[in-house]
Amino acid sequence: MKNVLHIISSARGSLSHSKGLSSAIVKKLMDKNDIKTVVEKDLTKEFPPFIDPELIGEFYKHPDSILEDGKQLFTYANTIFNEINDADIIVIGTPMHNLGISAPLKAWIDQLIRFGITYRYDSDGVRTGVFKGKKVYLAIASGGKLSDWPNQNEYIESYIKTVFNAYMGISDIYTFRVESTANTNLKIDYQTFIHNI
Ligand SMILES: Cc1cc2nc3c(=O)[nH]c(=O)nc-3n(C[C@H](O)[C@H](O)[C@H](O)COP(=O)(O)O)c2cc1C
């Protein structure tokens, strides 16, 4: 039985297509009867704090050298680390905003990824992410279509795959897209986008 963490990062609530698609993914996983718990975290109801000079100062210290005052700054970072640690499957919904991920999702990632905590270097300088065996389903909603852009302008899937693999050790990542949401006549059945789950 698996634990699911569902990250929502569009502020549009029930109108959000990335939330609709990611929720359909969660439901489909639950229908398979292999899910023990689902933790839903809407980053737009409780915005991740932006990293500031104090936190940045502590972030890049070796974990063993961080003093008590510094540790107080890690409350949010530790909470979301534990949420990821407890999850077997992470379902992430993001709108495409100016070709990239949403700002709350970026702020969450900036709090999550930490030297010595989510990735380490061995004595040969080789970097390894600490998480093993986790799976990510990424649900992207965009007003237009990816195919309208040259391949090199894909910044969401490529970014999430690179950063999760390099700094967390998570490489089992599957992407689903709902596109052309700017077309308000569009009737969207999210199930049709996730038939291969
Ligand atoms: C600030 C902002 C920037 C956007 N940038 C893009 C974009 O670069 N490309 C695109 O196709 N759609 C863009 N859109 C449209 C959204 O991707 C679209 O509305 C999508 O459905 C948002 O996801 P949501 O429904 O989960 O909120 C943008 C929308 C907003 C509000």
The ligand as an SDF file (V2000), in Angstrom:
LIG
                    3D

 31 33  0  0  0  0  0  0  0  0999 V2000
    0.2660   34.6460  -15.5180 C   0  0  0  0  0  0  0  0  0  0  0  0
   -0.1250   33.6380  -16.5750 C   0  0  0  0  0  0  0  0  0  0  0  0
    0.7950   33.2440  -17.5080 C   0  0  0  0  0  0  0  0  0  0  0  0
    0.4490   32.3100  -18.4890 C   0  0  0  0  0  0  0  0  0  0  0  0
    1.3960   31.9110  -19.3840 N   0  0  0  0  0  0  0  0  0  0  0  0
    1.0790   30.9950  -20.3160 C   0  0  0  0  0  0  0  0  0  0  0  0
    2.0610   30.5610  -21.2510 C   0  0  0  0  0  0  0  0  0  0  0  0
    3.2050   30.9960  -21.2460 O   0  0  0  0  0  0  0  0  0  0  0  0
    1.6910   29.6390  -22.1870 N   0  0  0  0  0  0  0  0  0  0  0  0
    0.4210   29.1230  -22.2200 C   0  0  0  0  0  0  0  0  0  0  0  0
    0.1580   28.2620  -23.0720 O   0  0  0  0  0  0  0  0  0  0  0  0
   -0.5280   29.5060  -21.3370 N   0  0  0  0  0  0  0  0  0  0  0  0
   -0.2220   30.4210  -20.3820 C   0  0  0  0  0  0  0  0  0  0  0  0
   -1.1690   30.8220  -19.4700 N   0  0  0  0  0  0  0  0  0  0  0  0
   -2.4800   30.1660  -19.4640 C   0  0  0  0  0  0  0  0  0  0  0  0
   -2.5090   29.0420  -18.4420 C   0  0  0  0  0  0  0  0  0  0  0  0
   -1.4590   28.1300  -18.6700 O   0  0  0  0  0  0  0  0  0  0  0  0
   -3.8390   28.3060  -18.4890 C   0  0  0  0  0  0  0  0  0  0  0  0
   -4.8540   29.2040  -18.0660 O   0  0  0  0  0  0  0  0  0  0  0  0
   -3.8590   27.0650  -17.6250 C   0  0  0  0  0  0  0  0  0  0  0  0
   -5.1150   26.4450  -17.7220 O   0  0  0  0  0  0  0  0  0  0  0  0
   -3.5250   27.4130  -16.1920 C   0  0  0  0  0  0  0  0  0  0  0  0
   -3.5790   26.2840  -15.3740 O   0  0  0  0  0  0  0  0  0  0  0  0
   -4.7510   26.1260  -14.2880 P   0  0  0  0  0  0  0  0  0  0  0  0
   -6.0100   25.9440  -15.1030 O   0  0  0  0  0  0  0  0  0  0  0  0
   -4.3680   24.9260  -13.5190 O   0  0  0  0  0  0  0  0  0  0  0  0
   -4.7650   27.3860  -13.4680 O   0  0  0  0  0  0  0  0  0  0  0  0
   -0.8530   31.7680  -18.5110 C   0  0  0  0  0  0  0  0  0  0  0  0
   -1.7890   32.1810  -17.5590 C   0  0  0  0  0  0  0  0  0  0  0  0
   -1.4310   33.1070  -16.5970 C   0  0  0  0  0  0  0  0  0  0  0  0
   -2.4430   33.5310  -15.5610 C   0  0  0  0  0  0  0  0  0  0  0  0
  1  2  1  0
  2  3  1  0
  2 30  2  0
  3  4  2  0
  4  5  1  0
  4 28  1  0
  5  6  2  0
  6  7  1  0
  6 13  1  0
  7  8  2  0
  7  9  1  0
  9 10  1  0
 10 11  2  0
 10 12  1  0
 12 13  2  0
 13 14  1  0
 14 15  1  0
 14 28  1  0
 15 16  1  0
 16 17  1  0
 16 18  1  0
 18 19  1  0
 18 20  1  0
 20 21  1  0
 20 22  1  0
 22 23  1  0
 23 24  1  0
 24 25  2  0
 24 26  1  0
 24 27  1  0
 28 29  2  0
 29 30  1  0
 30 31  1  0
M  END
$$$$
